[in-house]
């Protein structure tokens, strides 16, 4: 499968115009990101195959790892956001894509005015980061854009991400997901696989896999349905439905498997660039500036034990437990109707 993906992205595709579906199509960027995008080299942009936006806030001076970095588009954009003291490492297994990324390093250094900023590209497999001498606890942030679905060993990828992340760091990535498990026979088709569809994870399998590999509480940031836009391919995959989704996974030990309520709250103080009024942690937590915002214990810790901590006030502790946090999709399974009680067991 590695060699088939390499051939598809290194030889079969000469640019994004050769894609047969819309699965690997980027979403519209926010206005604040457009100045950086406008400075990217045309060849780098034309060989980009992402499906989301992997530019989380507060990247200044951080170390960032991009899994499946391809032509380097996201790496150069992230380096621009990380600033002069940032570091970005891209890993990809396709020589043709790496050649494009490396060919334009000087160009982007001049465009963005990089000085001490380091942008490096490594050839290798995202399941084998240890073979690239990437140390434990060495990156603040790991990103990936429509690549995990192409891996034949997704569990190994997530375990390696957890290993290289610093405590409190996050895996912020976009990928393609399915509403059911794909027929294994379809995964043998190089086009269906290369188009990021046949290798897409069933969403619930992904959530369980994330928890198994140490990311106890995956947070969905945003999602959108994919229409595929190729009748022949859509017919082969029917009735499966596909989605592009962005998740953030925090490396924080001992997060709980559910949203437990300890009477806690946070107050966003502002100050995070591009989030002057509301900080978006995920699609369930849009935290208005200056407003007391009740949160579960996991959310409290995600903010308190990550790079976001200086921008929040934290209310409460873990001294009193009040059960499941309201509105988190898990309710008491027992009836409160005393009339249903009977005298026998």
Secondary structure, DSSP 4 states (H G I P E B T S, - for coil): -HHHHHHIIIII-SSGGG-SSSTT-PPPPPHHHHHHHTTS-HHHHHT----S----S--TT-EEEEET-TTSHHHHHHHHHH-TT-EEEEEES-HHHHHHHHHTHHHHHHHHT-SS-EEEEEES-TT-GGGGT--TT-EEEEEEES-GGG-S-HHHHHHHHHHHEEEEEEEEEEEEEESSPPPGGGGG-HHHHHTTSTTPEEHHHHHHHHHHTT--S-EEEEEEEE----HHHHHHHTT--EEEEEEEEE--TT--SS-B--SEEEEE---STT-SSEEEEETTEEEEBTSEEEE-HHHHHHHHTSTTGGGEEEE--SS---SBPTTSS----S---GGG--S--
